[in-house]
Amino acid sequence: MAKNNLVAKKYAEALVALDASESTLQELKLVTNSLLENLGLKSSLENPSVTKETKFKILDEVFGSKVAKNTLNLLKLCISKRRTNIIGLLAKHYEAAYLRINNIELAKLETSLDISNQEIEDIRTQLEKVFNTGIKIETKNNPELLAGIKINVNNKVIDYSLKSKIKRLNQSLKS
């Protein structure tokens, strides 16, 4: 698995060098999700008894009108080099390379309740000031927080959740 990750990273970095765009990232996520949701498609592409030409036709039919030429060519290269098993890893590695090349940090925002797009935008603006870089936010609902928010940017955690406050209070009472 580690070898697959390394190979997928190299392929993704090569694609970023050709086309570092948000649309390509979304295309790779579409491909990954399609493979996760359609096991028949995944097994057809990974089946060694299916010819390379048939796999190319499958890719053209399924993704030909949905992804750019560079993305489709990368998928075909994976098939040509018998690296079909890394296709599902490409989106993750492309995103990391895309963010790095564009000087953007990924912030993981956990909330106990849904928050509005405006609140997310306000948080993003504040984080950009604090970290002096572009910020892309991924949100996740986490009812275990009870209330408040928890933000992780580049392994730096900002925790304003009720759960963490209760935990700190409990520790201070035990001391």
NUGU-847361 format. One line per 8 residues: number of its first residue (from 1); their letters; for each residue x, y, z of N, C-alpha, C, O, CB. Coordinates in pm, whole numbers, always signed. Each point is the difference from the previous one (the first is absolute). Glycine has a CB too. Example, Ala and Ser with C-alpha at 12.3 -4.5 7.8 and 13.67 -1.06 7.14 Angstrom:
<rs>
1 = as = +1319,-569,+780,-89,+119,+0,+90,+120,+0,+104,-2,+66,-293,-115,+59 | +154,+222,-197,+82,+119,+6,-77,+109,+73,+51,+111,+17,+67,-174,-232
</rs>
This chain:
<rs>
1 = maknnlva = +83,-120,+0,-83,+120,+0,+86,+125,+0,-35,+99,-64,-145,-223,+185 | +292,+121,-50,+88,+117,+5,+56,+29,-139,+15,+116,-39,+44,-167,+278 | -28,-54,-314,+52,+18,-136,-107,+64,-88,+30,+88,-81,+123,-287,+109 | -278,+154,-13,-109,+59,-78,-17,+148,+31,-24,+81,-90,-91,-304,+87 | +128,+259,+131,-10,+140,+39,+111,+82,-64,-24,+111,-48,-81,-179,+264 | +225,+15,-217,+114,+71,-58,-20,+19,-150,+25,+109,-53,+126,-204,+230 | -195,-9,-245,-23,+9,-144,-114,+97,-30,+10,+82,-92,+72,-318,+63 | -190,+228,+106,-113,+92,-21,+43,+144,+23,-44,+90,-71,-117,-270,+143
9 = kkyaealv = +247,+201,+25,+50,+135,+28,+80,+53,-119,-17,+115,-38,+26,-168,+285 | +75,-30,-304,+80,+41,-117,-90,+33,-118,+22,+101,-68,+168,-245,+146 | -290,+61,-104,-92,+25,-110,-79,+129,+24,-18,+81,-92,+1,-330,+50 | -29,+268,+165,-78,+120,+32,+85,+126,-14,-47,+102,-50,-95,-237,+206 | +267,+128,-112,+89,+116,-12,+28,+33,-146,+13,+117,-36,+90,-176,+256 | -94,-44,-304,+20,+24,-143,-122,+70,-60,+14,+89,-83,+134,-292,+70 | -267,+163,+57,-122,+66,-49,-8,+144,+49,-42,+88,-74,-75,-311,+69 | +156,+247,+129,+1,+137,+53,+95,+87,-82,-30,+117,-25,-24,-203,+256
17 = aldasest = +166,+30,-272,+95,+76,-82,-63,+39,-134,+31,+107,-55,+161,-228,+166 | -279,+36,-164,-70,+31,-125,-119,+93,+21,-24,+91,-79,+96,-312,-8 | -146,+195,+195,-126,+71,+20,-35,+6,+148,-62,-92,+54,-17,+18,-281 | +119,+181,+291,-33,+19,+143,-127,+82,+9,+5,+122,+13,+239,-134,+54 | -358,-56,-73,-127,+72,+3,-101,-70,+91,+6,-121,+22,+37,+203,-254 | -134,-2,+282,-107,-52,+85,-89,-96,-80,-49,-99,+55,+53,+312,+81 | -24,-185,-264,-86,-87,-81,+61,-139,-15,-73,-99,+2,-12,+301,-126 | +216,-212,+109,+65,-130,-10,-14,-76,+132,-20,-121,+1,+182,+213,-171
25 = lqelklvt = -150,-20,+281,-19,-62,+131,-141,-58,+10,-17,-113,+46,+182,+272,+57 | -265,-82,-145,-138,-48,+5,-20,-121,-92,-76,-91,+33,-1,+325,+21 | +145,-233,-169,-11,-114,-92,+58,-127,+64,-60,-107,-10,+76,+265,-186 | +97,-146,+260,+60,-117,+65,-86,-50,+116,-8,-120,+24,+235,+204,-90 | -290,+8,+137,-91,-41,+107,-121,-73,-59,-49,-96,+58,+124,+291,+85 | -123,-148,-259,-111,-66,-69,+39,-143,-37,-78,-93,+19,-2,+315,-109 | +200,-239,+37,+48,-133,-38,+9,-90,+123,-46,-114,-3,+175,+213,-190 | -69,-48,+300,+14,-78,+123,-136,-41,+55,-21,-116,+34,+234,+237,+17
33 = nsllenlg = -306,-26,-44,-134,-31,+50,-71,-100,-90,-70,-89,+49,+57,+316,+52 | +31,-215,-231,-63,-94,-93,+52,-141,+23,-76,-96,-6,+49,+280,-162 | +156,-197,+193,+58,-132,+24,-48,-58,+133,-20,-121,+12,+220,+187,-146 | -218,+21,+233,-48,-47,+130,-147,-42,-6,-40,-96,+65,+205,+247,+46 | -244,-78,-189,-143,-26,-7,-35,-111,-98,-103,-65,+16,+64,+302,+44 | +122,-258,-160,-30,-99,-103,+110,-105,-1,+100,+13,-71,-224,+160,-68 | +105,-276,+218,+102,-105,+10,+17,-77,-130,+107,-55,-26,-159,+36,+267 | -52,+15,-323,+11,-65,-131,+98,+73,-90,+79,-62,-71,-314,-18,+93
41 = lksslenp = +230,+213,-18,+93,+81,-78,+142,-24,+50,+92,-21,-80,-270,+196,+39 | +195,-172,+171,+133,-20,+59,+55,-138,-35,+116,-12,-39,-176,+167,+227 | -22,-257,-175,+48,-136,-29,+30,-19,-148,+91,-74,-36,-223,-10,+230 | +56,+151,-281,+28,-8,-144,+134,+62,-33,+77,-54,-80,-322,+61,+32 | +274,+107,+110,+127,+68,-27,+119,-74,+61,+111,+8,-53,-235,+209,+45 | +101,-287,+118,+110,-71,+66,+15,-145,-47,+99,-65,+34,-135,+212,+161 | -60,-197,-271,+2,-139,-46,+108,-20,-106,-5,+63,-105,-242,-84,+156 | +345,-65,-26,+108,-20,-97,-46,-70,-128,+69,+8,-102,+87,-19,+293
49 = svtketkf = -270,-56,-188,-46,-68,-121,-73,+95,-96,-24,-36,-115,+4,-174,+249 | -15,+330,-88,-60,+101,-89,+114,+71,-70,+95,+45,+63,-300,-15,+87 | +194,-20,-282,+109,+60,-78,+14,+149,+27,-94,+67,+43,+57,-239,-219 | +156,+221,+150,+31,+141,+19,-92,+86,-87,-48,+105,+44,+288,-162,+10 | -266,+15,-176,-86,+75,-92,-143,+8,+53,-65,+103,-12,+210,-174,-180 | -193,-39,+248,-135,-1,+58,-7,+93,+120,-99,+71,+17,+66,-307,-96 | +137,+237,+160,+4,+91,+115,+1,+145,-46,-66,+85,+61,+190,-259,+73 | -50,+203,-242,+1,+136,-56,-140,+41,-45,-43,+113,+22,+282,-143,-94
57 = kildevfg = -310,-63,+8,-137,+28,-46,-92,+27,+120,-84,+90,-4,+121,-234,-200 | -20,+66,+309,-80,+20,+121,+26,+140,+55,-95,+72,+32,+103,-320,+21 | +119,+286,-42,+33,+134,+49,-60,+108,-88,-55,+98,+50,+267,-189,+45 | -201,+74,-226,-56,+100,-92,-151,+12,+17,-54,+111,-1,+238,-160,-161 | -253,-63,+177,-145,+2,+14,-44,+59,+134,-95,+79,+6,+83,-277,-156 | +80,+159,+257,-41,+43,+133,+46,+143,+30,-78,+79,+53,+88,-317,+22 | +115,+271,-108,+56,+128,+42,+33,+95,-115,+34,+116,+23,+58,-235,+171 | -102,+73,-318,+41,+80,-115,-60,+139,-5,+71,+95,-34,-46,-304,-84
65 = skvakntl = -153,+224,+150,-65,+131,-6,+2,+74,+134,-45,+114,+9,-101,-204,-189 | +199,+25,+284,-4,+58,+134,+134,+51,+50,+5,+79,+95,-191,-231,-48 | +294,+109,-109,+133,+42,+44,+79,+57,-117,-28,-30,-116,+25,-145,+298 | +103,+257,-149,+86,+60,-102,+94,-105,-61,+17,-110,+54,-30,+331,+67 | +71,-185,-232,+88,-92,-73,+119,-44,+85,+36,-118,-2,-105,+229,-211 | +130,-18,+288,+115,-37,+84,-37,-104,+105,+76,-93,+25,+18,+321,-62 | -210,-211,+96,-46,-96,+103,-26,-136,-63,+40,-103,+54,-142,+292,+79 | +35,-189,-247,-30,-126,-69,+130,-68,-44,+12,-122,+11,-233,+215,-89
73 = nllklcis = +316,-16,+29,+128,-58,-40,+75,-60,+119,+66,-103,-15,-54,+269,-170 | -22,-103,+301,+65,-56,+119,-64,-134,+37,+70,-96,+35,-17,+328,+48 | -185,-239,-91,-69,-126,+29,+43,-109,-97,+22,-115,+38,-218,+243,+54 | +208,-91,-219,+44,-97,-101,+146,-41,+22,+36,-115,-23,-199,+215,-141 | +245,-6,+209,+139,-33,+30,+7,-102,+114,+80,-93,-4,-7,+321,-73 | -157,-209,+178,-5,-96,+111,-35,-139,-51,+57,-99,+45,-125,+283,+112 | -24,-191,-250,-39,-130,-56,+113,-57,-84,+31,-118,+9,-272,+189,-9 | +303,+13,-84,+110,-46,-85,+116,-56,+81,+63,-98,-39,-129,+267,-131
81 = krrtniig = +95,-106,+282,+112,-41,+84,-40,-103,+105,+78,-33,+90,+23,+257,-127 | -224,-274,+25,-54,-99,+95,+3,+52,+143,+36,-71,+93,+40,-112,-245 | -116,+309,+166,-6,+66,+131,-144,+39,+32,-24,+102,+64,+260,-16,-94 | -331,-166,-14,-141,+30,+20,-35,+14,+148,-90,+75,+36,+40,-196,-247 | +121,+49,+294,-29,+2,+143,+32,+134,+67,-41,+21,+114,+85,-265,-111 | +27,+334,-70,+31,+131,+61,-100,+108,-37,+4,+110,+55,+235,-174,-58 | -329,+35,-90,-94,+103,-47,-78,+60,+117,-21,+121,+4,+2,-239,-224 | -24,+37,+314,-75,+49,+115,+81,+89,+93,-58,+73,+81,-77,-277,-98
89 = llakhyea = +268,+198,+8,+87,+81,+87,+39,+133,-63,+51,+89,+69,+34,-301,+27 | -108,+227,-225,+47,+119,-71,-59,+130,+53,+72,+99,+11,-45,-241,-210 | -155,+143,+232,-65,+124,+45,+64,+52,+129,+25,+120,+13,-240,-196,-120 | +242,-12,+200,+60,+40,+128,+138,+62,-22,+31,+105,+57,-157,-288,+59 | +207,+119,-198,+135,+50,-24,+0,+125,-89,+83,+89,+18,+3,-323,+6 | -179,+240,-118,-10,+120,-83,-40,+119,+86,+54,+110,-16,-117,-251,-185 | -31,+120,+292,-45,+110,+86,+116,+52,+85,+17,+121,+13,-248,-219,-8 | +309,+8,+52,+114,+43,+82,+101,+80,-83,+49,+103,+45,-80,-305,+101
97 = aylrinni = +61,+155,-266,+95,+72,-87,-59,+132,-47,+71,+101,-8,+27,-320,-66 | -227,+219,+42,-67,+122,-45,+1,+107,+109,+30,+117,-27,-177,-254,-124 | +116,+98,+272,+0,+95,+111,+141,+53,+26,+19,+119,+23,-217,-239,+78 | +297,+31,-104,+138,+40,+24,+48,+100,-105,+61,+101,+33,-18,-323,+75 | -71,+192,-233,+48,+86,-110,-69,+137,+1,+57,+99,-46,-12,-304,-90 | -167,+210,+188,-75,+126,+5,+9,+68,+137,-72,+97,+25,-82,-190,-197 | +243,+42,+260,+21,+58,+133,-131,+9,+78,-35,+105,+55,+230,+25,-146 | -266,-242,+95,-128,-7,+71,+11,-112,+104,+48,-109,-29,-178,+195,-174
105 = elaklets = +84,-56,+323,-5,-100,+106,-142,-55,+9,-97,+73,-22,+285,+42,+151 | -200,-242,-97,-130,-62,+19,-37,+8,+147,+74,-46,+86,-37,-110,-283 | -152,+213,+224,-51,+10,+138,-119,-94,+13,-94,+4,-80,+173,+237,+103 | -74,-325,+77,-112,-90,+28,-80,+60,+115,+49,+10,+112,+81,-216,-193 | -251,+244,+50,-87,+67,+96,-108,-98,+46,-79,-48,-81,+123,+274,-27 | -46,-254,+237,-102,-86,+58,-94,+86,+83,+44,+84,+78,+113,-284,-75 | -286,+177,-21,-100,+74,+76,-102,-99,+55,-21,-108,-54,+53,+315,-88 | -95,-166,+252,-103,-86,+57,-132,+16,-75,-82,-92,-3,+193,+107,+227
113 = ldisnqei = -131,+101,-284,-121,+30,-77,+38,+53,-138,+116,+37,-23,-243,+12,+236 | +32,-45,-303,+25,+60,-131,+25,+150,+17,-65,+66,+81,-80,-240,-194 | +240,+226,+35,+23,+145,+2,-17,+53,-141,+12,-74,-98,+147,+55,+295 | -187,+146,-207,-30,+61,-130,+127,+20,-82,+111,-1,+53,-310,+114,+48 | +180,-95,-229,+112,+28,-89,+70,+130,+39,+122,+11,-13,-240,-133,-171 | +41,+219,+231,+59,+127,+42,+90,-20,+121,+108,+59,+7,-308,+64,-95 | +158,-206,+182,+83,-28,+118,+129,-73,-41,+107,+28,+52,-315,-40,+93 | +196,-81,-238,+118,-71,-51,+95,+99,-67,+121,-7,+18,-257,-204,-50
121 = edirtqle = +80,+301,-46,+82,+101,-69,+69,+92,+102,+117,+36,-19,-273,-45,-179 | +87,+47,+303,+60,+84,+106,+115,-74,+68,+104,+60,+27,-325,+54,+9 | +202,-241,-9,+106,-81,+61,+118,-11,-95,+115,+14,+43,-286,-145,+89 | +145,+107,-259,+107,-9,-100,+81,+129,-4,+123,-4,-3,-262,-155,-132 | +71,+273,+135,+67,+130,-4,+91,+18,+121,+114,+45,-13,-308,+51,-115 | +144,-131,+246,+80,+13,+122,+121,-95,-2,+109,+38,+42,-316,+30,+83 | +186,-190,-172,+110,-96,-7,+107,+46,-99,+119,-20,+25,-279,-165,+33 | +119,+245,-169,+98,+52,-96,+86,+109,+62,+119,+9,-29,-276,-64,-158
129 = kvfntgik = +97,+136,+274,+78,+104,+69,+97,-63,+100,+116,+41,+9,-308,+120,-37 | +145,-259,+102,+84,-64,+101,+116,-76,-63,+114,+11,+45,-315,-30,+105 | +174,-59,-254,+102,-85,-60,+72,+65,-118,+95,-56,-54,-230,-138,+127 | +90,+312,-113,+63,+76,-108,+13,-83,-129,+104,+2,-65,+20,+130,+238 | -229,-203,-207,-4,-82,-120,-145,-21,-40,-91,+29,+77,+308,-143,-14 | -239,+64,-184,-135,-35,-42,-49,-120,+81,+78,-85,+41,-33,+174,-273 | -175,-94,+254,-59,-109,+78,-117,-59,-77,-84,+71,-55,+153,+38,+272 | -72,-242,-222,-114,-72,-53,-60,-78,+117,+70,-71,+71,+31,+52,-309
137 = ietknnpe = -232,+34,+255,-64,-62,+117,-84,-120,-41,-81,+5,-93,+77,+218,+207 | +26,-333,-42,-86,-118,-10,-79,-5,+130,+58,+5,+108,+104,-133,-262 | -293,+117,+143,-83,-2,+120,-49,-142,+29,-17,-83,-89,-54,+320,+45 | +48,-261,+172,-50,-130,+45,-82,+22,+125,+41,+72,+91,+158,-196,-190 | -315,+64,+103,-81,+5,+123,+50,-107,+96,+22,-115,-38,-223,+201,-90 | +219,-45,+253,+46,-91,+104,-81,+27,+126,+39,+85,+81,+195,-95,-181 | -346,-61,+119,-85,+24,+117,+70,-24,+133,-46,+49,+103,-145,-113,-245 | +302,-10,+142,+74,-26,+124,+60,+127,+59,+31,+3,+119,+20,-231,-204
145 = llagikin = -36,+333,+4,+55,+127,+51,-97,+68,+96,+41,+87,+78,+89,-61,-290 | -256,-63,+208,-108,+54,+81,-39,+141,-44,-117,+26,-24,+196,-166,+215 | +17,+230,-202,-23,+137,-47,+136,+56,-39,+103,-49,+45,-310,+82,+103 | +207,+71,-230,+125,+65,-38,+61,-58,-126,-65,-72,-76,+102,+121,+314 | +91,-16,-259,+70,-45,-120,+139,-50,+35,+56,+31,+105,-186,+133,-242 | +185,-244,+45,+137,-48,+10,+60,+12,-140,-59,-47,-97,+5,-114,+291 | +171,+224,-202,+65,+23,-129,+139,-62,+3,+74,+18,+97,-205,+196,-134 | +166,-286,-68,+133,-57,-14,+61,+53,-130,-49,-29,-109,-17,-181,+240
153 = vnnkvidy = +173,+288,-118,+72,+53,-117,+145,-45,+13,+72,+42,+91,-228,+160,-114 | +198,-287,-70,+140,-44,-2,+44,-53,+137,+107,+35,+50,-59,+134,-230 | -130,-253,+239,+24,-62,+131,+4,+98,+116,+47,-34,+109,+78,-139,-230 | -175,+293,+100,-18,+96,+109,-149,+2,+31,-82,+30,-87,+285,+113,+19 | -239,-176,+192,-140,-14,+37,-46,+121,+80,+64,+41,+97,-40,-291,-96 | -135,+306,-45,-67,+108,+72,-132,-59,+45,-88,-30,-82,+200,+221,-53 | -127,-208,+266,-115,-72,+51,-83,+90,+92,+39,+28,+113,+88,-244,-130 | -241,+260,-34,-94,+79,+78,-129,-78,+24,-110,+55,-1,+208,+156,-94
161 = slkskikr = -81,-341,+118,-119,-84,+20,-32,-13,+149,+88,+12,+85,-35,-138,-296 | -178,+103,+240,-44,-22,+137,+63,-128,+56,+32,-7,+119,-249,+128,-167 | +232,-219,-37,+60,-126,+43,+141,+23,+55,+35,-55,+104,-172,-69,-275 | +219,+205,+102,+137,+24,+47,+0,+83,+129,+85,-19,+86,-3,+7,-324 | -177,+105,+250,-7,+80,+122,-38,-87,+121,+54,+18,+109,-119,+184,-247 | -27,-294,+117,-39,-92,+107,+118,-89,+38,+24,-27,+117,-263,+30,-199 | +312,-48,-18,+116,-85,+25,+106,+75,+81,+56,-55,+94,-102,-69,-308 | +74,+250,+177,+98,+80,+74,-47,+26,+143,+79,-7,+94,-6,+114,-309
169 = lnqslks = -200,-78,+232,-56,+22,+133,+13,-126,+85,+36,+7,+118,-196,+162,-212 | +129,-282,+35,+11,-128,+70,+144,-27,+44,+24,-45,+111,-218,-42,-244 | +290,+115,+45,+142,-18,+34,+44,+94,+111,+76,-39,+89,-33,-33,-323 | -90,+194,+229,+39,+96,+105,-61,-38,+135,+60,+25,+105,-42,+156,-279 | -136,-241,+173,-62,-42,+125,+73,-121,+60,+4,-16,+122,-227,+104,-205 | +280,-171,-2,+74,-117,+48,+136,+38,+55,+55,-75,+80,-174,-64,-248 | +173,+252,+128,+135,+40,+44,+3,+45,+142,+106,+37,+50,-56,+26,-278
</rs>
